[in-house]
Amino acid sequence: MNRAGFGYNPNNVPAAGPGPHYLLHGSDVPWLFGNQISYADPKDFLTQLVTTTYFAEFMRSGQPNPSEAYLMARGYKQALQVYRKSGPWNMVTGDSGKEIKIMNYPARDSPFIDEPQCAWLNYSISYYLTGGICGEI
């Protein structure tokens, strides 16, 4: 997630504005389940919509990419628009350089963002993908 929940700004900093400020563990839960009801930025709603589109499809079918025909048949026109702008969530392979989705509007592909930290810890990404602490994938 690349957005803070409910416009969270504990220090009341007026210049903070919308964006990836004050990201907290668990702040993604309202976005994930579509329970965010207060928006600090107009893109907050669109970010929630794209997030719930991926998550709902994952829960429904075991993979995050809904078919456009499904979204149209259900009347989810705005969800279809944000999905088209964000693109499919690609499978993690460890070799494409664009392995994760940054949940924002639009969602975007990105390399693993913690690779420098993993390198410092002397753990390669393959450690997590092919055994390591996660077991076989």
A tleap script that builds the chain and sets N, CA, C and O, in Angstrom:
source leaprc.protein.ff14SB
mol = sequence {
  NMET ASN ARG ALA GLY PHE GLY TYR ASN PRO
  ASN ASN VAL PRO ALA ALA GLY PRO GLY PRO
  HIE TYR LEU LEU HIE GLY SER ASP VAL PRO
  TRP LEU PHE GLY ASN GLN ILE SER TYR ALA
  ASP PRO LYS ASP PHE LEU THR GLN LEU VAL
  THR THR THR TYR PHE ALA GLU PHE MET ARG
  SER GLY GLN PRO ASN PRO SER GLU ALA TYR
  LEU MET ALA ARG GLY TYR LYS GLN ALA LEU
  GLN VAL TYR ARG LYS SER GLY PRO TRP ASN
  MET VAL THR GLY ASP SER GLY LYS GLU ILE
  LYS ILE MET ASN TYR PRO ALA ARG ASP SER
  PRO PHE ILE ASP GLU PRO GLN CYS ALA TRP
  LEU ASN TYR SER ILE SER TYR TYR LEU THR
  GLY GLY ILE CYS GLY GLU CILE
}
set mol.1.N position { 0.850 -1.181 0.000 }
set mol.1.CA position { 0.000 0.000 0.000 }
set mol.1.C position { 0.886 1.231 0.000 }
set mol.1.O position { 1.941 1.261 0.634 }
set mol.2.N position { 0.447 2.221 -0.706 }
set mol.2.CA position { 1.223 3.446 -0.780 }
set mol.2.C position { 0.387 4.651 -0.367 }
set mol.2.O position { 0.603 5.764 -0.848 }
set mol.3.N position { -0.573 4.419 0.533 }
set mol.3.CA position { -1.427 5.501 1.027 }
set mol.3.C position { -1.673 5.292 2.507 }
set mol.3.O position { -1.767 4.153 2.964 }
set mol.4.N position { -1.778 6.363 3.257 }
set mol.4.CA position { -2.097 6.276 4.678 }
set mol.4.C position { -3.609 6.294 4.846 }
set mol.4.O position { -4.323 6.919 4.061 }
set mol.5.N position { -4.082 5.616 5.858 }
set mol.5.CA position { -5.513 5.517 6.070 }
set mol.5.C position { -6.131 6.757 6.677 }
set mol.5.O position { -5.551 7.366 7.576 }
set mol.6.N position { -7.292 7.134 6.199 }
set mol.6.CA position { -8.129 8.187 6.760 }
set mol.6.C position { -7.420 9.531 6.868 }
set mol.6.O position { -7.720 10.321 7.763 }
set mol.7.N position { -6.471 9.800 5.954 }
set mol.7.CA position { -5.775 11.070 6.010 }
set mol.7.C position { -4.979 11.240 7.290 }
set mol.7.O position { -4.819 12.363 7.769 }
set mol.8.N position { -4.478 10.155 7.851 }
set mol.8.CA position { -3.775 10.160 9.137 }
set mol.8.C position { -2.611 11.139 9.112 }
set mol.8.O position { -1.732 11.035 8.257 }
set mol.9.N position { -2.599 12.072 10.026 }
set mol.9.CA position { -1.565 13.084 10.129 }
set mol.9.C position { -1.439 13.445 11.613 }
set mol.9.O position { -1.985 14.460 12.043 }
set mol.10.N position { -0.730 12.632 12.399 }
set mol.10.CA position { -0.726 12.799 13.856 }
set mol.10.C position { -0.163 14.120 14.340 }
set mol.10.O position { -0.482 14.553 15.447 }
set mol.11.N position { 0.664 14.769 13.542 }
set mol.11.CA position { 1.268 16.038 13.967 }
set mol.11.C position { 0.550 17.249 13.386 }
set mol.11.O position { 0.993 18.384 13.567 }
set mol.12.N position { -0.560 17.009 12.685 }
set mol.12.CA position { -1.323 18.088 12.057 }
set mol.12.C position { -0.444 19.000 11.208 }
set mol.12.O position { -0.532 20.225 11.291 }
set mol.13.N position { 0.398 18.386 10.400 }
set mol.13.CA position { 1.296 19.134 9.521 }
set mol.13.C position { 0.521 19.528 8.266 }
set mol.13.O position { 0.195 18.664 7.452 }
set mol.14.N position { 0.217 20.824 8.094 }
set mol.14.CA position { -0.611 21.219 6.959 }
set mol.14.C position { 0.065 20.988 5.616 }
set mol.14.O position { -0.627 20.794 4.616 }
set mol.15.N position { 1.387 21.003 5.559 }
set mol.15.CA position { 2.082 20.826 4.283 }
set mol.15.C position { 2.226 19.362 3.889 }
set mol.15.O position { 2.707 19.068 2.794 }
set mol.16.N position { 1.815 18.428 4.765 }
set mol.16.CA position { 1.994 17.016 4.451 }
set mol.16.C position { 1.199 16.627 3.225 }
set mol.16.O position { 1.707 15.895 2.375 }
set mol.17.N position { -0.025 17.091 3.106 }
set mol.17.CA position { -0.840 16.799 1.936 }
set mol.17.C position { -1.057 15.315 1.729 }
set mol.17.O position { -0.614 14.498 2.537 }
set mol.18.N position { -1.730 14.966 0.660 }
set mol.18.CA position { -1.976 13.552 0.377 }
set mol.18.C position { -0.695 12.858 -0.083 }
set mol.18.O position { 0.253 13.508 -0.522 }
set mol.19.N position { -0.683 11.556 0.021 }
set mol.19.CA position { 0.469 10.800 -0.449 }
set mol.19.C position { 0.916 9.771 0.555 }
set mol.19.O position { 0.187 9.465 1.498 }
set mol.20.N position { 2.110 9.228 0.369 }
set mol.20.CA position { 2.576 8.124 1.212 }
set mol.20.C position { 3.192 8.574 2.526 }
set mol.20.O position { 4.315 8.185 2.848 }
set mol.21.N position { 2.473 9.387 3.289 }
set mol.21.CA position { 2.953 9.837 4.594 }
set mol.21.C position { 2.325 8.972 5.677 }
set mol.21.O position { 1.184 8.532 5.533 }
set mol.22.N position { 3.047 8.727 6.745 }
set mol.22.CA position { 2.519 8.047 7.924 }
set mol.22.C position { 1.922 6.676 7.599 }
set mol.22.O position { 0.845 6.333 8.086 }
set mol.23.N position { 2.618 5.901 6.780 }
set mol.23.CA position { 2.143 4.553 6.489 }
set mol.23.C position { 2.367 3.698 7.720 }
set mol.23.O position { 3.471 3.665 8.263 }
set mol.24.N position { 1.340 3.013 8.160 }
set mol.24.CA position { 1.394 2.247 9.398 }
set mol.24.C position { 1.052 0.788 9.147 }
set mol.24.O position { 0.302 0.471 8.224 }
set mol.25.N position { 1.601 -0.099 9.965 }
set mol.25.CA position { 1.222 -1.493 9.914 }
set mol.25.C position { -0.276 -1.585 10.182 }
set mol.25.O position { -0.764 -1.062 11.184 }
set mol.26.N position { -0.991 -2.238 9.306 }
set mol.26.CA position { -2.429 -2.390 9.464 }
set mol.26.C position { -3.239 -1.292 8.799 }
set mol.26.O position { -4.464 -1.388 8.729 }
set mol.27.N position { -2.571 -0.236 8.302 }
set mol.27.CA position { -3.336 0.843 7.679 }
set mol.27.C position { -3.926 0.414 6.343 }
set mol.27.O position { -4.753 1.126 5.773 }
set mol.28.N position { -3.508 -0.745 5.838 }
set mol.28.CA position { -4.059 -1.233 4.572 }
set mol.28.C position { -5.406 -1.938 4.739 }
set mol.28.O position { -6.104 -2.168 3.751 }
set mol.29.N position { -5.777 -2.282 5.963 }
set mol.29.CA position { -6.992 -3.076 6.184 }
set mol.29.C position { -8.252 -2.374 5.687 }
set mol.29.O position { -9.048 -3.012 4.998 }
set mol.30.N position { -8.479 -1.097 5.998 }
set mol.30.CA position { -9.684 -0.452 5.459 }
set mol.30.C position { -9.696 -0.425 3.925 }
set mol.30.O position { -10.751 -0.560 3.306 }
set mol.31.N position { -8.517 -0.251 3.318 }
set mol.31.CA position { -8.447 -0.238 1.855 }
set mol.31.C position { -8.791 -1.613 1.301 }
set mol.31.O position { -9.563 -1.733 0.350 }
set mol.32.N position { -8.222 -2.632 1.894 }
set mol.32.CA position { -8.370 -3.991 1.400 }
set mol.32.C position { -9.810 -4.467 1.406 }
set mol.32.O position { -10.253 -5.136 0.473 }
set mol.33.N position { -10.536 -4.125 2.448 }
set mol.33.CA position { -11.910 -4.590 2.573 }
set mol.33.C position { -12.944 -3.558 2.143 }
set mol.33.O position { -14.144 -3.789 2.294 }
set mol.34.N position { -12.499 -2.421 1.607 }
set mol.34.CA position { -13.424 -1.407 1.122 }
set mol.34.C position { -14.129 -0.644 2.216 }
set mol.34.O position { -15.238 -0.153 2.008 }
set mol.35.N position { -13.507 -0.532 3.386 }
set mol.35.CA position { -14.134 0.147 4.524 }
set mol.35.C position { -13.652 1.573 4.724 }
set mol.35.O position { -14.063 2.236 5.677 }
set mol.36.N position { -12.801 2.049 3.854 }
set mol.36.CA position { -12.318 3.426 3.970 }
set mol.36.C position { -13.486 4.350 3.644 }
set mol.36.O position { -14.071 4.243 2.565 }
set mol.37.N position { -13.829 5.237 4.537 }
set mol.37.CA position { -14.975 6.116 4.292 }
set mol.37.C position { -14.606 7.589 4.296 }
set mol.37.O position { -15.434 8.432 3.949 }
set mol.38.N position { -13.394 7.911 4.676 }
set mol.38.CA position { -12.934 9.288 4.705 }
set mol.38.C position { -11.712 9.385 3.805 }
set mol.38.O position { -10.779 8.591 3.923 }
set mol.39.N position { -11.721 10.353 2.915 }
set mol.39.CA position { -10.645 10.463 1.944 }
set mol.39.C position { -9.962 11.820 2.043 }
set mol.39.O position { -10.625 12.857 2.021 }
set mol.40.N position { -8.631 11.812 2.153 }
set mol.40.CA position { -7.863 13.053 2.218 }
set mol.40.C position { -7.556 13.568 0.817 }
set mol.40.O position { -7.178 14.728 0.649 }
set mol.41.N position { -7.717 12.720 -0.177 }
set mol.41.CA position { -7.319 13.017 -1.551 }
set mol.41.C position { -8.312 12.300 -2.461 }
set mol.41.O position { -8.698 11.174 -2.150 }
set mol.42.N position { -8.741 12.898 -3.566 }
set mol.42.CA position { -9.670 12.206 -4.479 }
set mol.42.C position { -9.141 10.864 -4.992 }
set mol.42.O position { -9.924 9.970 -5.314 }
set mol.43.N position { -7.815 10.722 -5.069 }
set mol.43.CA position { -7.263 9.446 -5.531 }
set mol.43.C position { -7.391 8.342 -4.481 }
set mol.43.O position { -7.215 7.167 -4.806 }
set mol.44.N position { -7.692 8.695 -3.230 }
set mol.44.CA position { -7.858 7.681 -2.195 }
set mol.44.C position { -8.968 6.704 -2.572 }
set mol.44.O position { -8.797 5.492 -2.445 }
set mol.45.N position { -10.099 7.223 -3.034 }
set mol.45.CA position { -11.205 6.340 -3.414 }
set mol.45.C position { -10.799 5.432 -4.560 }
set mol.45.O position { -11.115 4.243 -4.547 }
set mol.46.N position { -10.103 5.974 -5.554 }
set mol.46.CA position { -9.682 5.160 -6.700 }
set mol.46.C position { -8.653 4.111 -6.284 }
set mol.46.O position { -8.636 3.001 -6.817 }
set mol.47.N position { -7.790 4.474 -5.323 }
set mol.47.CA position { -6.829 3.504 -4.796 }
set mol.47.C position { -7.565 2.380 -4.082 }
set mol.47.O position { -7.220 1.209 -4.240 }
set mol.48.N position { -8.572 2.729 -3.303 }
set mol.48.CA position { -9.361 1.701 -2.626 }
set mol.48.C position { -10.078 0.820 -3.649 }
set mol.48.O position { -10.161 -0.395 -3.468 }
set mol.49.N position { -10.587 1.410 -4.702 }
set mol.49.CA position { -11.311 0.644 -5.709 }
set mol.49.C position { -10.399 -0.347 -6.422 }
set mol.49.O position { -10.783 -1.498 -6.631 }
set mol.50.N position { -9.201 0.081 -6.795 }
set mol.50.CA position { -8.294 -0.844 -7.480 }
set mol.50.C position { -7.831 -1.946 -6.526 }
set mol.50.O position { -7.689 -3.098 -6.934 }
set mol.51.N position { -7.597 -1.601 -5.267 }
set mol.51.CA position { -7.170 -2.596 -4.276 }
set mol.51.C position { -8.250 -3.642 -4.049 }
set mol.51.O position { -7.963 -4.839 -4.042 }
set mol.52.N position { -9.488 -3.200 -3.864 }
set mol.52.CA position { -10.570 -4.164 -3.627 }
set mol.52.C position { -10.874 -4.978 -4.871 }
set mol.52.O position { -11.328 -6.117 -4.762 }
set mol.53.N position { -10.634 -4.421 -6.053 }
set mol.53.CA position { -10.838 -5.186 -7.296 }
set mol.53.C position { -9.877 -6.366 -7.354 }
set mol.53.O position { -10.289 -7.492 -7.632 }
set mol.54.N position { -8.596 -6.114 -7.092 }
set mol.54.CA position { -7.614 -7.212 -7.078 }
set mol.54.C position { -7.932 -8.216 -5.961 }
set mol.54.O position { -7.936 -9.425 -6.188 }
set mol.55.N position { -8.198 -7.701 -4.755 }
set mol.55.CA position { -8.404 -8.577 -3.609 }
set mol.55.C position { -9.660 -9.423 -3.773 }
set mol.55.O position { -9.638 -10.621 -3.489 }
set mol.56.N position { -10.745 -8.823 -4.221 }
set mol.56.CA position { -11.988 -9.590 -4.396 }
set mol.56.C position { -11.811 -10.694 -5.424 }
set mol.56.O position { -12.316 -11.801 -5.239 }
set mol.57.N position { -11.101 -10.405 -6.500 }
set mol.57.CA position { -10.873 -11.446 -7.507 }
set mol.57.C position { -9.973 -12.543 -6.960 }
set mol.57.O position { -10.177 -13.720 -7.259 }
set mol.58.N position { -8.983 -12.171 -6.163 }
set mol.58.CA position { -8.125 -13.185 -5.558 }
set mol.58.C position { -8.936 -14.103 -4.647 }
set mol.58.O position { -8.748 -15.320 -4.658 }
set mol.59.N position { -9.828 -13.525 -3.865 }
set mol.59.CA position { -10.669 -14.335 -2.978 }
set mol.59.C position { -11.646 -15.197 -3.775 }
set mol.59.O position { -11.962 -16.316 -3.370 }
set mol.60.N position { -12.119 -14.684 -4.894 }
set mol.60.CA position { -13.096 -15.401 -5.712 }
set mol.60.C position { -12.454 -16.539 -6.506 }
set mol.60.O position { -13.029 -17.622 -6.607 }
set mol.61.N position { -11.270 -16.302 -7.068 }
set mol.61.CA position { -10.715 -17.272 -8.017 }
set mol.61.C position { -9.311 -17.771 -7.693 }
set mol.61.O position { -8.823 -18.686 -8.356 }
set mol.62.N position { -8.646 -17.192 -6.688 }
set mol.62.CA position { -7.298 -17.637 -6.347 }
set mol.62.C position { -6.201 -16.905 -7.110 }
set mol.62.O position { -5.023 -17.219 -6.945 }
set mol.63.N position { -6.568 -15.944 -7.934 }
set mol.63.CA position { -5.593 -15.100 -8.629 }
set mol.63.C position { -6.199 -13.696 -8.701 }
set mol.63.O position { -7.422 -13.562 -8.670 }
set mol.64.N position { -5.372 -12.641 -8.796 }
set mol.64.CA position { -5.883 -11.275 -8.578 }
set mol.64.C position { -6.493 -10.558 -9.782 }
set mol.64.O position { -7.018 -9.456 -9.628 }
set mol.65.N position { -6.438 -11.144 -10.958 }
set mol.65.CA position { -6.844 -10.414 -12.156 }
set mol.65.C position { -8.236 -10.803 -12.629 }
set mol.65.O position { -8.433 -11.900 -13.150 }
set mol.66.N position { -9.214 -9.898 -12.447 }
set mol.66.CA position { -10.568 -10.209 -12.912 }
set mol.66.C position { -10.640 -10.136 -14.434 }
set mol.66.O position { -9.879 -9.404 -15.067 }
set mol.67.N position { -11.546 -10.889 -15.005 }
set mol.67.CA position { -11.749 -10.734 -16.441 }
set mol.67.C position { -12.567 -9.469 -16.657 }
set mol.67.O position { -13.435 -9.130 -15.852 }
set mol.68.N position { -12.284 -8.787 -17.740 }
set mol.68.CA position { -13.036 -7.570 -18.034 }
set mol.68.C position { -14.506 -7.896 -18.273 }
set mol.68.O position { -15.383 -7.102 -17.934 }
set mol.69.N position { -14.775 -9.054 -18.853 }
set mol.69.CA position { -16.164 -9.464 -19.093 }
set mol.69.C position { -16.910 -9.621 -17.771 }
set mol.69.O position { -18.081 -9.253 -17.678 }
set mol.70.N position { -16.250 -10.163 -16.752 }
set mol.70.CA position { -16.871 -10.315 -15.435 }
set mol.70.C position { -17.219 -8.955 -14.846 }
set mol.70.O position { -18.329 -8.757 -14.352 }
set mol.71.N position { -16.274 -8.012 -14.897 }
set mol.71.CA position { -16.523 -6.683 -14.345 }
set mol.71.C position { -17.670 -5.985 -15.088 }
set mol.71.O position { -18.501 -5.322 -14.468 }
set mol.72.N position { -17.709 -6.135 -16.395 }
set mol.72.CA position { -18.794 -5.527 -17.185 }
set mol.72.C position { -20.139 -6.166 -16.846 }
set mol.72.O position { -21.132 -5.465 -16.653 }
set mol.73.N position { -20.169 -7.505 -16.773 }
set mol.73.CA position { -21.420 -8.213 -16.496 }
set mol.73.C position { -21.991 -7.830 -15.134 }
set mol.73.O position { -23.209 -7.800 -14.957 }
set mol.74.N position { -21.120 -7.537 -14.176 }
set mol.74.CA position { -21.567 -7.153 -12.841 }
set mol.74.C position { -21.884 -5.656 -12.737 }
set mol.74.O position { -22.379 -5.194 -11.709 }
set mol.75.N position { -21.602 -4.913 -13.790 }
set mol.75.CA position { -21.866 -3.477 -13.776 }
set mol.75.C position { -20.797 -2.661 -13.064 }
set mol.75.O position { -21.050 -1.526 -12.660 }
set mol.76.N position { -19.605 -3.228 -12.907 }
set mol.76.CA position { -18.516 -2.554 -12.200 }
set mol.76.C position { -17.701 -1.707 -13.179 }
set mol.76.O position { -16.523 -1.979 -13.409 }
set mol.77.N position { -18.320 -0.700 -13.742 }
set mol.77.CA position { -17.673 0.109 -14.783 }
set mol.77.C position { -16.472 0.885 -14.256 }
set mol.77.O position { -15.432 0.941 -14.913 }
set mol.78.N position { -16.609 1.483 -13.078 }
set mol.78.CA position { -15.486 2.250 -12.535 }
set mol.78.C position { -14.343 1.319 -12.122 }
set mol.78.O position { -13.172 1.662 -12.285 }
set mol.79.N position { -14.681 0.145 -11.590 }
set mol.79.CA position { -13.643 -0.840 -11.261 }
set mol.79.C position { -12.911 -1.280 -12.528 }
set mol.79.O position { -11.694 -1.465 -12.510 }
set mol.80.N position { -13.639 -1.444 -13.611 }
set mol.80.CA position { -13.017 -1.814 -14.879 }
set mol.80.C position { -12.061 -0.721 -15.346 }
set mol.80.O position { -10.971 -1.025 -15.831 }
set mol.81.N position { -12.449 0.534 -15.208 }
set mol.81.CA position { -11.580 1.642 -15.616 }
set mol.81.C position { -10.284 1.669 -14.809 }
set mol.81.O position { -9.206 1.837 -15.379 }
set mol.82.N position { -10.379 1.506 -13.485 }
set mol.82.CA position { -9.162 1.551 -12.672 }
set mol.82.C position { -8.303 0.313 -12.920 }
set mol.82.O position { -7.076 0.394 -12.871 }
set mol.83.N position { -8.939 -0.836 -13.185 }
set mol.83.CA position { -8.178 -2.050 -13.485 }
set mol.83.C position { -7.423 -1.889 -14.803 }
set mol.83.O position { -6.249 -2.248 -14.898 }
set mol.84.N position { -8.093 -1.354 -15.812 }
set mol.84.CA position { -7.431 -1.144 -17.108 }
set mol.84.C position { -6.243 -0.193 -16.968 }
set mol.84.O position { -5.193 -0.411 -17.572 }
set mol.85.N position { -6.413 0.851 -16.177 }
set mol.85.CA position { -5.326 1.812 -16.004 }
set mol.85.C position { -4.163 1.210 -15.205 }
set mol.85.O position { -3.006 1.566 -15.430 }
set mol.86.N position { -4.464 0.309 -14.283 }
set mol.86.CA position { -3.441 -0.293 -13.429 }
set mol.86.C position { -2.801 -1.532 -14.045 }
set mol.86.O position { -1.645 -1.839 -13.754 }
set mol.87.N position { -3.531 -2.237 -14.884 }
set mol.87.CA position { -3.000 -3.430 -15.538 }
set mol.87.C position { -3.040 -4.663 -14.663 }
set mol.87.O position { -3.318 -4.574 -13.467 }
set mol.88.N position { -2.763 -5.815 -15.255 }
set mol.88.CA position { -2.812 -7.066 -14.493 }
set mol.88.C position { -1.693 -7.151 -13.465 }
set mol.88.O position { -0.642 -6.524 -13.600 }
set mol.89.N position { -1.951 -7.936 -12.450 }
set mol.89.CA position { -0.947 -8.211 -11.423 }
set mol.89.C position { -0.219 -9.468 -11.875 }
set mol.89.O position { -0.787 -10.559 -11.860 }
set mol.90.N position { 1.027 -9.315 -12.272 }
set mol.90.CA position { 1.788 -10.425 -12.845 }
set mol.90.C position { 2.297 -11.377 -11.776 }
set mol.90.O position { 2.487 -11.001 -10.619 }
set mol.91.N position { 2.513 -12.615 -12.191 }
set mol.91.CA position { 3.033 -13.641 -11.292 }
set mol.91.C position { 4.476 -13.319 -10.909 }
set mol.91.O position { 5.260 -12.848 -11.732 }
set mol.92.N position { 4.805 -13.578 -9.669 }
set mol.92.CA position { 6.181 -13.392 -9.200 }
set mol.92.C position { 7.026 -14.525 -9.750 }
set mol.92.O position { 6.733 -15.699 -9.527 }
set mol.93.N position { 8.071 -14.165 -10.466 }
set mol.93.CA position { 8.973 -15.176 -11.020 }
set mol.93.C position { 10.400 -15.020 -10.508 }
set mol.93.O position { 11.196 -15.956 -10.584 }
set mol.94.N position { 10.721 -13.849 -9.991 }
set mol.94.CA position { 12.069 -13.615 -9.483 }
set mol.94.C position { 13.035 -13.130 -10.533 }
set mol.94.O position { 14.194 -12.857 -10.218 }
set mol.95.N position { 12.589 -13.010 -11.795 }
set mol.95.CA position { 13.538 -12.598 -12.824 }
set mol.95.C position { 13.037 -11.494 -13.749 }
set mol.95.O position { 13.737 -11.131 -14.695 }
set mol.96.N position { 11.857 -10.954 -13.505 }
set mol.96.CA position { 11.332 -9.956 -14.435 }
set mol.96.C position { 11.724 -8.531 -14.072 }
set mol.96.O position { 11.683 -7.649 -14.929 }
set mol.97.N position { 12.103 -8.288 -12.821 }
set mol.97.CA position { 12.421 -6.940 -12.391 }
set mol.97.C position { 11.188 -6.115 -12.044 }
set mol.97.O position { 11.319 -5.001 -11.537 }
set mol.98.N position { 10.015 -6.631 -12.303 }
set mol.98.CA position { 8.754 -5.954 -11.968 }
set mol.98.C position { 7.885 -6.974 -11.256 }
set mol.98.O position { 6.976 -7.547 -11.857 }
set mol.99.N position { 8.153 -7.198 -10.004 }
set mol.99.CA position { 7.570 -8.319 -9.283 }
set mol.99.C position { 6.360 -8.013 -8.420 }
set mol.99.O position { 5.558 -8.909 -8.158 }
set mol.100.N position { 6.206 -6.788 -7.974 }
set mol.100.CA position { 5.126 -6.487 -7.051 }
set mol.100.C position { 4.249 -5.383 -7.624 }
set mol.100.O position { 4.636 -4.702 -8.573 }
set mol.101.N position { 3.080 -5.212 -7.048 }
set mol.101.CA position { 2.195 -4.100 -7.381 }
set mol.101.C position { 2.229 -3.114 -6.223 }
set mol.101.O position { 2.041 -3.503 -5.071 }
set mol.102.N position { 2.462 -1.869 -6.514 }
set mol.102.CA position { 2.364 -0.798 -5.534 }
set mol.102.C position { 0.915 -0.332 -5.580 }
set mol.102.O position { 0.458 0.187 -6.599 }
set mol.103.N position { 0.193 -0.516 -4.482 }
set mol.103.CA position { -1.218 -0.174 -4.439 }
set mol.103.C position { -1.381 1.324 -4.248 }
set mol.103.O position { -1.199 1.858 -3.154 }
set mol.104.N position { -1.724 1.973 -5.323 }
set mol.104.CA position { -2.001 3.384 -5.385 }
set mol.104.C position { -2.897 3.536 -6.592 }
set mol.104.O position { -3.320 2.525 -7.151 }
set mol.105.N position { -3.208 4.739 -7.022 }
set mol.105.CA position { -3.953 4.888 -8.262 }
set mol.105.C position { -3.135 5.725 -9.219 }
set mol.105.O position { -2.792 6.870 -8.926 }
set mol.106.N position { -2.821 5.140 -10.375 }
set mol.106.CA position { -3.035 3.727 -10.679 }
set mol.106.C position { -2.000 2.864 -9.976 }
set mol.106.O position { -0.914 3.328 -9.628 }
set mol.107.N position { -2.361 1.586 -9.771 }
set mol.107.CA position { -1.380 0.642 -9.222 }
set mol.107.C position { -0.278 0.488 -10.261 }
set mol.107.O position { -0.532 0.588 -11.461 }
set mol.108.N position { 0.936 0.247 -9.804 }
set mol.108.CA position { 2.043 0.109 -10.752 }
set mol.108.C position { 2.928 -1.067 -10.375 }
set mol.108.O position { 3.036 -1.444 -9.208 }
set mol.109.N position { 3.553 -1.631 -11.388 }
set mol.109.CA position { 4.509 -2.707 -11.171 }
set mol.109.C position { 5.800 -2.108 -10.637 }
set mol.109.O position { 6.152 -0.971 -10.950 }
set mol.110.N position { 6.498 -2.896 -9.823 }
set mol.110.CA position { 7.740 -2.423 -9.221 }
set mol.110.C position { 8.641 -3.609 -8.928 }
set mol.110.O position { 8.158 -4.719 -8.706 }
set mol.111.N position { 9.948 -3.379 -8.926 }
set mol.111.CA position { 10.841 -4.423 -8.404 }
set mol.111.C position { 10.585 -4.585 -6.908 }
set mol.111.O position { 9.954 -3.729 -6.288 }
set mol.112.N position { 11.065 -5.663 -6.339 }
set mol.112.CA position { 10.975 -5.823 -4.892 }
set mol.112.C position { 11.613 -4.597 -4.235 }
set mol.112.O position { 12.745 -4.238 -4.557 }
set mol.113.N position { 10.897 -3.964 -3.326 }
set mol.113.CA position { 11.415 -2.731 -2.736 }
set mol.113.C position { 12.375 -2.978 -1.577 }
set mol.113.O position { 13.082 -2.064 -1.151 }
set mol.114.N position { 12.404 -4.195 -1.068 }
set mol.114.CA position { 13.262 -4.491 0.078 }
set mol.114.C position { 14.557 -5.195 -0.314 }
set mol.114.O position { 15.259 -5.710 0.556 }
set mol.115.N position { 14.886 -5.227 -1.599 }
set mol.115.CA position { 16.117 -5.913 -2.006 }
set mol.115.C position { 17.370 -5.349 -1.348 }
set mol.115.O position { 18.231 -6.135 -0.951 }
set mol.116.N position { 17.524 -4.024 -1.208 }
set mol.116.CA position { 18.727 -3.541 -0.525 }
set mol.116.C position { 18.819 -4.052 0.916 }
set mol.116.O position { 19.901 -4.399 1.389 }
set mol.117.N position { 17.690 -4.095 1.603 }
set mol.117.CA position { 17.692 -4.607 2.975 }
set mol.117.C position { 18.027 -6.094 2.982 }
set mol.117.O position { 18.795 -6.554 3.828 }
set mol.118.N position { 17.455 -6.850 2.041 }
set mol.118.CA position { 17.759 -8.283 1.959 }
set mol.118.C position { 19.238 -8.502 1.666 }
set mol.118.O position { 19.863 -9.395 2.238 }
set mol.119.N position { 19.801 -7.681 0.767 }
set mol.119.CA position { 21.225 -7.806 0.445 }
set mol.119.C position { 22.072 -7.535 1.683 }
set mol.119.O position { 23.048 -8.240 1.939 }
set mol.120.N position { 21.700 -6.517 2.446 }
set mol.120.CA position { 22.434 -6.208 3.675 }
set mol.120.C position { 22.373 -7.368 4.654 }
set mol.120.O position { 23.350 -7.661 5.344 }
set mol.121.N position { 21.205 -8.036 4.713 }
set mol.121.CA position { 21.051 -9.197 5.589 }
set mol.121.C position { 21.666 -10.463 5.000 }
set mol.121.O position { 21.683 -11.514 5.642 }
set mol.122.N position { 22.171 -10.352 3.773 }
set mol.122.CA position { 22.768 -11.460 3.047 }
set mol.122.C position { 21.726 -12.532 2.681 }
set mol.122.O position { 22.030 -13.724 2.666 }
set mol.123.N position { 20.510 -12.094 2.392 }
set mol.123.CA position { 19.455 -12.976 1.902 }
set mol.123.C position { 19.101 -12.553 0.486 }
set mol.123.O position { 18.752 -11.395 0.257 }
set mol.124.N position { 19.183 -13.457 -0.450 }
set mol.124.CA position { 18.761 -13.140 -1.807 }
set mol.124.C position { 17.254 -13.307 -1.900 }
set mol.124.O position { 16.641 -13.967 -1.061 }
set mol.125.N position { 16.665 -12.712 -2.912 }
set mol.125.CA position { 15.227 -12.877 -3.123 }
set mol.125.C position { 14.909 -14.351 -3.334 }
set mol.125.O position { 13.860 -14.821 -2.893 }
set mol.126.N position { 15.792 -15.087 -4.001 }
set mol.126.CA position { 15.528 -16.508 -4.236 }
set mol.126.C position { 15.399 -17.274 -2.921 }
set mol.126.O position { 14.720 -18.300 -2.874 }
set mol.127.N position { 16.034 -16.797 -1.861 }
set mol.127.CA position { 15.887 -17.419 -0.548 }
set mol.127.C position { 14.417 -17.474 -0.152 }
set mol.127.O position { 13.950 -18.470 0.401 }
set mol.128.N position { 13.688 -16.386 -0.442 }
set mol.128.CA position { 12.279 -16.317 -0.091 }
set mol.128.C position { 11.393 -17.030 -1.111 }
set mol.128.O position { 10.331 -17.540 -0.753 }
set mol.129.N position { 11.811 -17.072 -2.369 }
set mol.129.CA position { 10.983 -17.643 -3.429 }
set mol.129.C position { 11.120 -19.160 -3.568 }
set mol.129.O position { 10.187 -19.819 -4.026 }
set mol.130.N position { 12.251 -19.714 -3.187 }
set mol.130.CA position { 12.503 -21.131 -3.464 }
set mol.130.C position { 12.815 -21.953 -2.226 }
set mol.130.O position { 13.509 -22.965 -2.332 }
set mol.131.N position { 12.355 -21.579 -1.115 }
set mol.131.CA position { 12.638 -22.354 0.081 }
set mol.131.C position { 12.665 -21.454 1.283 }
set mol.131.O position { 11.628 -21.014 1.780 }
set mol.132.N position { 13.874 -21.184 1.748 }
set mol.132.CA position { 14.037 -20.249 2.850 }
set mol.132.C position { 12.970 -20.385 3.913 }
set mol.132.O position { 12.637 -21.494 4.329 }
set mol.133.N position { 12.451 -19.295 4.339 }
set mol.133.CA position { 11.460 -19.311 5.420 }
set mol.133.C position { 10.054 -19.644 4.915 }
set mol.133.O position { 9.176 -19.981 5.709 }
set mol.134.N position { 9.839 -19.553 3.612 }
set mol.134.CA position { 8.474 -19.756 3.086 }
set mol.134.C position { 8.212 -21.170 2.602 }
set mol.134.O position { 7.069 -21.500 2.286 }
set mol.135.N position { 9.219 -22.004 2.534 }
set mol.135.CA position { 9.023 -23.337 1.981 }
set mol.135.C position { 8.948 -23.271 0.458 }
set mol.135.O position { 9.153 -22.208 -0.128 }
set mol.136.N position { 8.665 -24.367 -0.165 }
set mol.136.CA position { 8.590 -24.401 -1.621 }
set mol.136.C position { 7.356 -23.654 -2.103 }
set mol.136.O position { 6.273 -23.788 -1.534 }
set mol.137.N position { 7.530 -22.874 -3.149 }
set mol.137.CA position { 6.396 -22.158 -3.747 }
set mol.137.C position { 6.043 -22.831 -5.053 }
set mol.137.O position { 5.115 -22.401 -5.738 }
savepdb mol mol.pdb
quit
